[in-house]
């Protein structure tokens, strides 16, 4: 018995007529430059099987084997509906096959339409019926959703793009501003399953939708803490996740690293400090004990206290000067 692969590869190509080209362009997404050779191969394979109205079975971009598969499906449907017996033991009456092929194609298109119509109710409106329907469809295809992860954010993390990624953004943005902000300041397990994420937005992150926003998390700190953090060099974090777990001891480039970090100066690592920055000589960096490195926010509070003490001493000295100038 010949294999499907040999069926596909052994028929060569048949030149398309101008009418066939126009029919394909009118009824499908056919483009000659992109699909010409494939269409000629499909025509040859289907005509070898006894089909003259071969365009009923061909869909641009799906390949020759898909066309032959639709033909086989058409034969089965024709047989089930009482079509005439096979001609020459190979194929059934062409008119019945053609009708079955058209029905198969229409059924496929109708199913694709139902999938598209279910996406917004399932992902944004959280309709349980639509969600269940798409979960069932997921069992049979890996590309049910139009979502790509080829683009990255400024930190090198993948970002979701595509029509269905926009639906996920709608789902995130329908939450309150506070809920969005808090979500983007915390870390959660990452999933790439749109259905799983949309139903559990508080438990999962979706790449590029609600993943940790380092700038937002840094800006949520006190003004003084931010100033102290941005003025002192620290080892660079390898990722936003690592940085968020220890913001007081690590810097993230573009977020809280000193402005001159990475400017090309001598590397502090040569003295064993190990900051990872090429900004200032090691002996110009602030030296801290193990206790002092525990929290840069504590330094900020200490600075505020010292500034208040100095201001109070200045007021006392001024009062003494005023008393000395009085005539008793």
GIHU-V82983 format. One record per residue. N is the residue number from 1. RES is the residue in one small letter. SS is DSSP state (@ for helix, = for strand, . for the rest). PSI is psi in whole degrees, -180 to 180 (999 if undefined). Layout:
# GIHU-V82983
<<N	RES	SS	PSI> <N	RES	SS	PSI>>
This chain:
# GIHU-V82983
<<1	x	.	132> <2	x	.	145> <3	x	.	165> <4	x	@	-35> <5	x	@	-42> <6	x	@	-34> <7	x	@	-43> <8	x	@	-40> <9	x	@	-12> <10	x	.	12> <11	x	.	-9> <12	x	.	-147> <13	x	.	149> <14	x	.	133> <15	x	.	139> <16	x	.	142> <17	x	.	164> <18	x	@	-37> <19	x	@	-42> <20	x	@	-41> <21	x	@	-47> <22	x	@	-39> <23	x	@	-46> <24	x	@	-41> <25	x	@	-33> <26	x	@	-35> <27	x	@	-12> <28	x	.	-173> <29	x	.	31> <30	x	.	132> <31	x	.	126> <32	x	@	-46> <33	x	@	-32> <34	x	@	-36> <35	x	@	2> <36	x	@	-54> <37	x	@	-39> <38	x	@	-44> <39	x	@	-41> <40	x	@	-38> <41	x	@	-41> <42	x	@	-42> <43	x	@	-46> <44	x	@	-44> <45	x	@	-43> <46	x	@	-39> <47	x	@	-33> <48	x	@	-23> <49	x	.	4> <50	x	.	11> <51	x	.	127> <52	x	.	-38> <53	x	.	63> <54	x	@	-21> <55	x	@	-16> <56	x	@	-22> <57	x	.	-8> <58	x	.	132> <59	x	.	118> <60	x	.	132> <61	x	.	-10> <62	x	.	-16> <63	x	.	165> <64	x	@	-42> <65	x	@	-35> <66	x	@	-41> <67	x	@	-44> <68	x	@	-34> <69	x	@	-40> <70	x	@	-35> <71	x	@	-45> <72	x	@	-40> <73	x	@	-39> <74	x	@	-40> <75	x	@	-43> <76	x	@	-43> <77	x	@	-39> <78	x	@	-41> <79	x	@	-40> <80	x	@	-26> <81	x	.	12> <82	x	.	33> <83	x	.	163> <84	x	.	158> <85	x	.	160> <86	x	.	140> <87	x	=	125> <88	x	.	18> <89	x	.	13> <90	x	.	-43> <91	x	=	155> <92	x	.	178> <93	x	.	133> <94	x	@	-37> <95	x	@	-42> <96	x	@	-41> <97	x	@	-43> <98	x	@	-44> <99	x	@	-44> <100	x	@	-39> <101	x	@	-41> <102	x	@	-39> <103	x	@	-40> <104	x	@	-42> <105	x	@	-42> <106	x	@	-40> <107	x	@	-41> <108	x	@	-44> <109	x	@	-39> <110	x	@	-40> <111	x	@	-41> <112	x	@	-37> <113	x	@	-39> <114	x	@	-37> <115	x	@	-47> <116	x	@	-42> <117	x	@	-24> <118	x	@	-15> <119	x	@	-50> <120	x	@	-48> <121	x	@	-37> <122	x	@	-45> <123	x	@	-34> <124	x	.	-46> <125	x	.	-9> <126	x	.	39> <127	x	.	122> <128	x	@	-33> <129	x	@	-46> <130	x	@	-38> <131	x	@	-45> <132	x	@	-40> <133	x	@	-46> <134	x	@	-34> <135	x	@	-38> <136	x	@	-40> <137	x	@	-32> <138	x	@	-25> <139	x	.	-21> <140	x	.	-7> <141	x	.	145> <142	x	.	-11> <143	x	.	45> <144	x	.	-34> <145	x	.	142> <146	x	.	79> <147	x	.	129> <148	x	=	151> <149	x	=	33> <150	x	=	-21> <151	x	=	155> <152	x	=	159> <153	x	.	179> <154	x	.	-16> <155	x	.	9> <156	x	.	9> <157	x	.	144> <158	x	=	145> <159	x	=	136> <160	x	=	133> <161	x	=	162> <162	x	.	169> <163	x	@	-43> <164	x	@	-23> <165	x	@	-33> <166	x	@	-34> <167	x	@	-38> <168	x	@	-36> <169	x	@	-38> <170	x	@	-40> <171	x	@	-42> <172	x	@	-40> <173	x	@	-11> <174	x	.	-10> <175	x	.	165> <176	x	.	156> <177	x	@	-40> <178	x	@	-42> <179	x	@	-41> <180	x	@	-46> <181	x	@	-47> <182	x	@	-38> <183	x	@	-42> <184	x	@	-7> <185	x	.	-3> <186	x	.	163> <187	x	.	146> <188	x	.	162> <189	x	=	141> <190	x	=	134> <191	x	.	150> <192	x	.	13> <193	x	.	110> <194	x	@	-37> <195	x	@	-41> <196	x	@	-44> <197	x	@	-47> <198	x	@	-30> <199	x	@	-8> <200	x	.	54> <201	x	.	-23> <202	x	.	-13> <203	x	.	-22> <204	x	=	157> <205	x	=	146> <206	x	.	130> <207	x	.	122> <208	x	.	-1> <209	x	.	-57> <210	x	.	24> <211	x	.	163> <212	x	.	129> <213	x	.	101> <214	x	@	-41> <215	x	@	-42> <216	x	@	-39> <217	x	@	-40> <218	x	@	-41> <219	x	@	-16> <220	x	.	-11> <221	x	.	167> <222	x	.	157> <223	x	@	-43> <224	x	@	-41> <225	x	@	-39> <226	x	@	-44> <227	x	@	-45> <228	x	@	-44> <229	x	@	-44> <230	x	@	-13> <231	x	@	-11> <232	x	.	133> <233	x	.	147> <234	x	.	164> <235	x	=	146> <236	x	=	136> <237	x	.	148> <238	x	.	-13> <239	x	.	160> <240	x	@	-33> <241	x	@	-46> <242	x	@	-43> <243	x	@	-45> <244	x	@	-26> <245	x	@	-16> <246	x	.	63> <247	x	.	-26> <248	x	.	-23> <249	x	.	-9> <250	x	=	154> <251	x	=	149> <252	x	.	117> <253	x	.	135> <254	x	.	-4> <255	x	.	-64> <256	x	.	8> <257	x	.	146> <258	x	.	148> <259	x	.	-32> <260	x	.	8> <261	x	.	137> <262	x	.	18> <263	x	.	-5> <264	x	.	6> <265	x	.	-177> <266	x	.	144> <267	x	.	128> <268	x	@	-17> <269	x	@	-16> <270	x	@	-22> <271	x	@	1> <272	x	.	1> <273	x	.	-39> <274	x	.	43> <275	x	.	-24> <276	x	.	4> <277	x	.	149> <278	x	.	67> <279	x	.	-57> <280	x	.	156> <281	x	.	154> <282	x	@	-36> <283	x	@	-8> <284	x	@	-7> <285	x	.	148> <286	x	.	134> <287	x	.	129> <288	x	.	149> <289	x	.	175> <290	x	.	-36> <291	x	.	-36> <292	x	@	-25> <293	x	@	-2> <294	x	@	-40> <295	x	.	122> <296	x	@	-18> <297	x	@	-33> <298	x	@	-38> <299	x	@	-40> <300	x	@	-44> <301	x	@	-39> <302	x	@	-42> <303	x	@	-43> <304	x	@	-42> <305	x	@	-43> <306	x	@	-40> <307	x	@	-39> <308	x	@	-39> <309	x	@	-46> <310	x	@	-38> <311	x	@	-40> <312	x	@	-42> <313	x	@	-37> <314	x	@	-38> <315	x	@	-39> <316	x	@	-45> <317	x	@	-38> <318	x	@	-41> <319	x	@	-40> <320	x	@	-40> <321	x	@	-41> <322	x	@	-39> <323	x	@	-37> <324	x	@	-21> <325	x	.	-4> <326	x	.	146> <327	x	.	121> <328	x	.	999>>
